[in-house]
């Protein structure tokens, strides 16, 4: 029971915009609800949600591509798709750190993706579509410990944050 509490604490440490983006992304990526109805407050947001649905359309297939053996062919097929989706999320400028990125992707793809997240984050962060000053902030958020971890937990995430409207919270 301690791990979900640690996950809740980690989530609580993210900025409100990061928390909102993570919850919306989970709704879209895990098909939990109609994101347009829940998150669309304006035409601009509805456009962003539509783009995110399109960007996330490969998530289901990506879950099945997570390398089991780590052969070059498996990694190439998987990492290319993962970097494309990660770049979309980082271009939105709502995730400000590797921690928030990792938190989201562990939930979107499962625990088996952990070994590939530092590489995908670095690759997506370094793409020209990311503003140079933003690139610097993102890349500096990846700690040496995360980048050089000798192993990764296989425990699935236990906490999946959800939307709570003002009426429910009261």
Buried (B, 14 or more C-beta within 10 A) or exposed (E): EEEEEEBEEBBEEBEEBBBBBBBBBBBBBBEBBEBEEBBBEEEEBBEBBEEBBEBBEBBEEBEEBBBEEEEEEBBEBBBEBBBBBBBBBBBBEBBBBBBBBBBBBBBBBBBBBBBBBBBBBBBBBEBEEBEEEBBEEBBEBBEEEBEEEEEBEEEEBEBBBEBEEEEEEE
